[in-house]
Amino acid sequence: MEEELVRNDLKLKGKSRKDMGLKDFNGTVIRSVLAGLEITISRAHFAKLLGVDDYGKKIADYKSEIYYRQSIKKELYNDEKLAGKSKCMKDFFIVLFKILISNLIPRSG
């Protein structure tokens, strides 16, 4: 977000998020507006909803570690050979995937 503002107005380079009129960064969140009401969903919200502890690592942290990538595939997919296809995900994860994909990449007609 900051990068885009700086590209549009070079005078903002080196300024803080507050100076740019942005909210403080408190971690990655999904923001949406529903019926004029701003909604923010954080990782903690998902953890509470699912009844799990809010901890973990990003899959990207395991780029070069094949063992962990294989373990993640086993956890997410019914058939590891079809990893990468959402229709092959376990039911629990497909619900999360659909929530994320519909918020991060909204479809428009």
Secondary structure, DSSP 8 states (H G I E B T S, - for coil): -HHHHHHH-GGGTT--TTTTT-----S-EEEEEETTEEEEEEHHHHHHHHT--S----GGGGTT-HHHHHHHHHHHBSSGGGTT-GGGB-HHHHHHHHHHHHHHS----
